[in-house]
Amino acid sequence: MTQTVVAIGNFDGVHRGHQAILQTAGNLKAAQTDGVVVALTFWPHPLTILRPERAPDLLTDLPDRIQLLREAGADQVRVIQFTSGMAAWSPAQFISAVLGPLAPQVVVVGQNFRFGHGAQADGRDLAELAGGAFSVVVLPLMSDTELLSSSRIRRAVISGDMVDAARLLGRWFRYSGIVVQGDQRGHQLGFPTANLTVPAGRACPADGVYAGWLVTPPAQPVMAAPLDSTANPGLPPQPSRLECRWPAAISVGVNPTFIGLERRVEAYALDQTDLDLYGVQVGVDFVERLRPTLRFDGLDALIAQLNQDVAAVRQVLPSAVLPAFTVST
């Protein structure tokens, strides 16, 4: 009989704290001869249903969240459709409807996990209501100078502090989406970009120019990277069978030089002028903010600045190491 360990959470961003929940679940699975870790997450965010005006901009879309949960150790990911009806469930109804079909032996949650109508129950209540059907492990929240949370990471991202965001996430912050056709000015200027729109409800870094990586599917040509990341284990890996990574200068904003109106993420893969990415799902990993968005009086001044940005990216990326997160005791 399969021994099921269930990890429950909203898991927006799948940050270091969420990863600890999955790691604990994995350790418990390892103690079983036939174990499986099931991650339960909710979509849409509960506040989208309960208090839409307070719903946060999400750090990850659902496909990225599922992939990150798998990378963190989940054998299966179950997405629970959150509805107003579910919000009205009693804690006992929640356990019966959500956990009952899985018949878990152990459930792992964070200290801030709440469930049932009005978020009235927590992990201790979960253990009591289980009545011995399964055990419950409640993990304390991680903290350094303050508690680690998706909200804290969201503030770092929105302010453009990508170094702190990476420290809390345990990886570079990634903004993903399908490449759309832009204004074609990048091609004309010699800096063609992959353009992503910024829809409502998604957390996006502050306007400005950043050093980072354009991440494309493996079907794209494998690059001969001008940057050597093999000498520095803190850098993202070179292209593999899973993805291709291109060092990139990234712009976020509305392009004030050309009186743009639509906010976009635009990534120029250094030295690449023939990537065909229209309609392709890509990721943009943000490493460090280089400067704020500026308005230029002419093309010569703009091109000069773009060349400086590219030079800055070449300087920043080889020494970019994921910052450590030191847990306070």
SVG drawing of the C-alpha trace seen along z (x, -y; Angstrom):
<svg xmlns="http://www.w3.org/2000/svg" viewBox="-21 -65 58 67">
<polyline fill="none" stroke="black" stroke-width="0.4" points="0.0,0.0 1.4,-3.4 2.3,-5.6 1.2,-9.2 2.8,-12.3 0.8,-15.4 2.2,-18.9 -0.4,-21.7 0.0,-25.4 -0.7,-28.2 3.0,-28.0 3.2,-31.3 6.8,-31.6 7.8,-28.2 10.4,-30.0 12.9,-28.6 10.2,-28.1 8.0,-26.2 11.0,-24.2 11.6,-23.2 8.0,-21.9 8.6,-19.7 12.0,-18.6 10.4,-17.5 7.7,-15.7 10.4,-14.0 12.3,-12.9 9.2,-11.4 8.5,-9.6 12.1,-8.2 11.2,-6.4 8.5,-4.4 9.1,-1.5 6.6,-2.8 6.1,-6.5 4.8,-9.4 4.8,-13.1 1.7,-14.9 1.7,-18.8 -1.7,-20.4 -2.0,-24.0 -4.9,-26.3 -5.9,-28.2 -6.8,-31.0 -5.4,-32.7 -8.1,-32.6 -8.1,-36.3 -9.1,-36.6 -12.4,-35.0 -12.8,-36.3 -11.4,-39.9 -10.5,-40.7 -9.4,-44.2 -6.7,-42.7 -5.6,-39.9 -1.8,-40.0 0.2,-40.1 1.4,-36.5 5.1,-35.6 4.5,-32.7 1.8,-31.6 0.3,-28.1 2.5,-26.2 5.6,-27.6 4.4,-26.8 3.7,-23.2 7.1,-22.8 8.8,-24.4 6.9,-22.1 8.1,-19.1 11.7,-20.4 11.3,-20.9 10.4,-17.2 6.7,-16.7 6.0,-13.4 2.5,-14.7 0.9,-18.1 -2.8,-18.4 -4.4,-21.8 -7.5,-22.5 -9.9,-24.9 -10.7,-27.5 -14.3,-28.7 -16.7,-30.6 -18.3,-27.3 -15.0,-25.9 -14.5,-29.1 -17.7,-28.3 -16.6,-24.8 -16.1,-23.9 -12.6,-22.5 -14.1,-19.0 -15.6,-19.4 -12.2,-20.5 -10.5,-17.5 -13.1,-15.1 -13.3,-16.6 -9.6,-17.5 -7.6,-15.0 -10.0,-12.1 -9.6,-10.9 -5.8,-10.9 -5.8,-8.9 -2.5,-10.4 -0.4,-8.9 1.3,-12.3 0.4,-15.9 3.0,-18.6 2.1,-22.3 3.7,-25.6 2.9,-27.4 0.8,-30.0 -1.5,-27.4 -5.2,-28.1 -8.3,-26.4 -12.0,-26.2 -14.6,-29.0 -13.0,-32.3 -9.6,-30.6 -10.6,-29.4 -8.4,-26.3 -4.6,-25.8 -2.2,-22.9 -2.9,-21.9 -6.6,-21.8 -5.8,-19.7 -4.1,-17.1 -7.0,-17.1 -9.6,-16.8 -7.7,-14.0 -8.5,-11.8 -5.5,-9.6 -6.3,-9.0 -3.0,-10.7 -0.3,-12.6 0.5,-16.3 3.9,-18.0 3.8,-21.8 7.0,-23.6 7.9,-27.0 8.3,-29.9 11.8,-30.7 13.2,-34.0 16.3,-36.1 15.7,-39.7 12.0,-39.1 9.7,-36.3 10.2,-34.8 7.0,-35.1 5.6,-35.5 4.6,-39.0 8.1,-39.9 9.5,-38.6 6.8,-40.4 7.9,-43.7 11.5,-43.0 10.5,-42.2 8.2,-45.2 11.0,-47.5 13.5,-46.1 15.7,-44.5 16.4,-41.3 19.3,-40.3 17.1,-40.2 14.4,-38.4 16.9,-35.7 18.1,-35.4 14.6,-34.6 13.5,-32.5 16.7,-30.4 16.9,-31.1 16.8,-34.1 13.3,-35.5 11.8,-34.4 9.2,-36.2 7.7,-34.0 5.3,-34.3 4.8,-33.9 6.9,-36.1 4.7,-38.7 5.6,-40.9 6.7,-44.3 7.4,-47.5 10.5,-46.1 12.6,-49.0 15.1,-46.6 15.9,-45.0 16.3,-48.4 18.7,-49.5 20.7,-46.2 19.3,-44.9 16.4,-42.6 14.4,-41.7 12.0,-39.0 8.9,-40.9 6.6,-39.8 3.4,-41.6 2.7,-42.4 -0.9,-41.3 -2.8,-42.4 -2.2,-40.1 1.4,-39.2 4.3,-40.5 6.9,-42.2 10.1,-44.0 10.2,-47.8 10.8,-49.7 14.4,-49.8 17.2,-47.9 18.6,-44.6 21.2,-42.0 19.9,-38.5 19.1,-35.5 16.7,-34.7 15.6,-31.1 14.3,-29.3 13.1,-25.8 15.7,-23.2 14.4,-23.3 16.2,-26.6 19.8,-26.6 22.4,-25.8 24.5,-28.9 28.2,-29.2 28.0,-31.3 30.3,-34.3 30.2,-34.1 32.0,-31.2 29.7,-30.0 31.4,-26.7 34.1,-28.3 31.5,-29.8 29.0,-27.3 26.8,-30.3 25.9,-31.1 23.0,-29.4 24.1,-26.3 24.9,-26.4 22.3,-25.2 21.2,-21.6 18.6,-19.2 16.1,-21.0 16.6,-24.6 18.9,-27.1 20.1,-30.1 21.2,-33.3 22.9,-36.2 20.6,-39.1 20.1,-42.8 16.5,-43.2 14.3,-46.3 11.0,-46.7 8.7,-49.6 6.8,-51.5 9.8,-52.8 9.5,-56.5 11.9,-57.4 9.2,-56.3 6.3,-57.4 5.3,-53.8 2.0,-53.0 2.1,-49.2 4.3,-48.0 6.6,-45.2 9.5,-43.0 12.0,-43.1 15.0,-40.8 18.0,-41.2 20.1,-38.0 23.6,-39.3 25.1,-38.9 22.1,-37.0 20.3,-38.6 18.4,-35.7 16.5,-33.9 13.0,-33.2 10.9,-33.2 7.5,-34.6 4.8,-32.5 7.3,-30.7 7.0,-30.3 10.2,-31.8 11.5,-32.8 13.4,-35.9 15.6,-35.5 16.5,-38.8 19.9,-39.0 20.6,-42.6 19.1,-46.1 21.5,-48.2 19.7,-51.5 16.3,-53.2 14.3,-53.8 15.5,-56.9 14.2,-59.0 16.7,-59.8 16.5,-62.8 17.8,-60.9 18.8,-57.5 22.5,-58.1 22.2,-58.7 19.9,-55.6 22.3,-53.3 25.2,-54.6 23.4,-53.7 22.3,-50.3 26.0,-49.5 26.9,-50.6 24.1,-48.3 25.4,-45.3 28.9,-46.0 27.4,-46.2 25.7,-42.8 29.0,-41.2 30.6,-42.5 27.8,-41.6 26.9,-38.0 30.2,-36.2 30.4,-37.2 26.7,-36.8 26.3,-34.2 23.0,-33.4 23.0,-35.1 22.6,-32.8 19.7,-33.0 20.8,-32.8 18.1,-31.5 17.9,-33.3 17.9,-31.2"/>
</svg>
